[in-house]
Amino acid sequence: MTDISIRLAGAAGQGLQSAGKLLGKACVRAGYHVFAVQDSMSRIRGGHNFFQFRICDTPVWAMKKQVDLLVTLDREGVESDISELKFDGIAILDNATLKADIQDSRVIDVPLRQIAMDTGKKPIFSTSAAMGFTFSVLGLDIELLTKQFTERFKDEAVAKANSDAAREGFAKAVEHAGKVGPLPTIANAPKRLFLNGNEAAALGAISANMKFISCYPMSPSTGIITYIAGKEAECGIITEQAEDEIAAANQAVGASMAGVRAMTASSGGGMALMSETISLCGVAEVPLVIVNCQRGGPGTGLPTRTEQSDLLFSTFTGHGDFPRAVLAPTNAEEAFYLTAKAFNIADRYQIPVIVLSDQHIADSFFTVDPYNLDKVPTETSVVSTKTLEQMAEYKRYAITDSGISPRSYPGQSKHLMLTDSHEHYETGHIADDPVTRNAMVEKRGRKTAKLSASYTVQQNGSAEAETAVISWGSTGDTLKEAVSLLKNKGVHLNHVHLTEVWPFPTRQFEQAVEKSSRLIAVEGNATGQLAAIATQHTGKKFELLPKYDGRPFIVEDLVDALQEVVK
C-alpha cells in the first residue's frame, strides 16, 4: 500500500501555495489520491508556513503526523519541522542559503538558490527547483510537473523559467531517485478533481442554480466568492463585494425575494453581523444560504486557523423563535453536495440555511471523483405563474399543515405580494393580535419536524460497541480512520457522525447509540457544543475529547487519546 507524507515548508511569499497545488495535481494525474493541508500564519509575507500532503493509492481524507519527506525553504523549517520527519525519512534544504549546518544523515543539501539564479535569474524559482528534486525522489515523471507550469502560467517566459529550474532540480537528484516511494504513474488512471473545500462549496452552489452571491471578504471564506467570480460570465451569476457583512446578507435577501437563488459567505465575526438579517429571513420566510467558514474565535481570534466553535451560535443566532437548518460537511465531496442541498432546503422550507465549514475544510485540498449532477436536483416551493393566475386570492403566508406557504416573487402575477419584518396575517399585512401571533409561530415551527425526519446519521465502526465516539463536520474523516486503526488493535468503537446537525435528528441519533453505554464527543472546540445539543434533546451525558489550539485533529493523536480513555 502506498502511503507517503510530504511537508513543503517555508515563508509566505516563497510560492508554497502554488507549488503545493502543482505537486498535488500532478500526483492526482499520476493516478494517486492526495489529501493536503495548509498551515499558515496571518501574514502577507514572512512567518513560517507549510503545505503538507498525504499521497495514497486508495482514498485518503485525513493527515498523519510524521512525514517521509521534508522540503524546507526557510531556517525555521529546519529547526522545527525536522522533528516531524520519520527516522528513515529525507529532508531537502539549501544549506548555503539557510546556513543551517544540520548534522543529520537524513538531510540532503541541494543548491536550490543557485539553480534558481542559473535558470530563472530570480530566487523565487528555488521553489520550482525544490519541486523538481522532489519529483525525482518520489520517482515521478518530471513531465507531469512541467506540464503544470505550462497550464498555470500564461506568460511563456515564466513557465519556461519554472520548468528549467524544475528540470535542473530533478537532474541534481539522480543518486536519490525513487528513495521515497517510488510513485510510478498508474496506467489508465481515472480522471479526478483536486480542489479545496471552498472551491467545492462554490461548485455546489453553481450546480444548484445559484445566481447571486454577495460577500465581504473574510478569511477563510473569501475563496468562495473569488472562485465564483471567475465563473460569473460563464454561468450567468452576479457577484457583489459588499461594503460589509450586513450589506452582503441584505443584498442576498433582496435577490432571493426577487426570485433567484442567493447566498453569502463569511466567518464567525462576519456572521455575527448578519444575525438580524437571519432573523428577518425567519419572519419573512425568505430562503437564504449562508456559508460560515469557522476559524478560531472569539473576536479576530486566529484568522488562519481552524475551529468548530460556531455550532451553538449558528443554531441559535437571530432573535426570536423560527426554524433554520445547519449542515456541516466533512470534506470537499460533502461540501459540494451539502451546499447544493442547502439551496433546496432553503427554497423548499423557506428558511435560512447555514453551511458550517471551517478553515480545515476551506483551505485543504482533496481528491474527489467527478461530481454526479443527477444527485443535485433543483427543488422549489415557488408556485407556478399559471397556478397563481388561477387563484381567486393569494395568501403569501397561508397557514398550512406542513407550515410551508405558497411562495411567489414580485411581479410574477396579478396578485399583490406583501413581505414584512413585522408579524403578519396570512396576506402579509401587519398583525399583533394573540390569535394570529400564535398561529404564525406554530405554522413556521411545523417545518422543523419534517426537516429533522429527513436527516440521516452516519455510522462507522462497531454499532454494538460499549463506547460510542461522536463527531460532526471536519472531524469525521480523521476520527473514522482512527476508529479503523483501533479496531486493528482490538479496540472496538461505535463511531456516530453528523453532517445534518440542526434541527437535531433526535430519533436517528438515539437509534445509532442505543447499544452504547458510554459516549465520547470528539470536537474541535473547548465546550463540546454538539454534545450540549445532543444532551438537550436526548438527556444523554457525554465525556469530552476537545481540541481548540487552532489545528485540526491528527490520526495518531486521536488513536493515542482514545486508546488511553477507553482502556
Sequence and secondary structure as in RCSB ss.txt:
>XXXX:A:sequence
MTDISIRLAGAAGQGLQSAGKLLGKACVRAGYHVFAVQDSMSRIRGGHNFFQFRICDTPVWAMKKQVDLLVTLDR
EGVESDISELKFDGIAILDNATLKADIQDSRVIDVPLRQIAMDTGKKPIFSTSAAMGFTFSVLGLDIELLTKQFT
ERFKDEAVAKANSDAAREGFAKAVEHAGKVGPLPTIANAPKRLFLNGNEAAALGAISANMKFISCYPMSPSTGII
TYIAGKEAECGIITEQAEDEIAAANQAVGASMAGVRAMTASSGGGMALMSETISLCGVAEVPLVIVNCQRGGPGT
GLPTRTEQSDLLFSTFTGHGDFPRAVLAPTNAEEAFYLTAKAFNIADRYQIPVIVLSDQHIADSFFTVDPYNLDK
VPTETSVVSTKTLEQMAEYKRYAITDSGISPRSYPGQSKHLMLTDSHEHYETGHIADDPVTRNAMVEKRGRKTAK
LSASYTVQQNGSAEAETAVISWGSTGDTLKEAVSLLKNKGVHLNHVHLTEVWPFPTRQFEQAVEKSSRLIAVEGN
ATGQLAAIATQHTGKKFELLPKYDGRPFIVEDLVDALQEVVK
>XXXX:A:secstr
  EEEEEEEEEETSSHHHHHHHHHHHHHHTT EEEEEEE  S SSEEEEEEEEEEESS   S  SSEEEEEESSH
HHHHHGGGGEEEEEEEEE HHHH      TTEEE  HHHHHHHHTSSGGGHHHHHHHHHHHHHT  HHHHHHHHH
HH SSHHHHHHHHHHHHHHHHHTGGGTTSS      TT    EEEEHHHHHHHHHHHTTEEEEEE   TTTHHHH
HHHHHTHHHHT EEEE SSHHHHHHHHHHHHHTTSEEEEEE HHHHHHTHHHHHHHHHHT  EEEEEEE B STT
 BTTS     HHHHHH SSSS   EEE  SSHHHHHHHHHHHHHHHHHHTSEEEEEEEHHHHH EEEE    GGG
      B  HHHHHH SS  TT   SSS   B  TTSSSS     SS B TTS B   HHHHHHHHHHHHHHHHH
HHHT   EEEE TT SEEEEEEGGGHHHHHHHHHHHHHTT   EEEEESEEES  HHHHHHHHTT SEEEEEESS
SS HHHHHHHHHH    EEEE  SSS   HHHHHHHHHHHH 
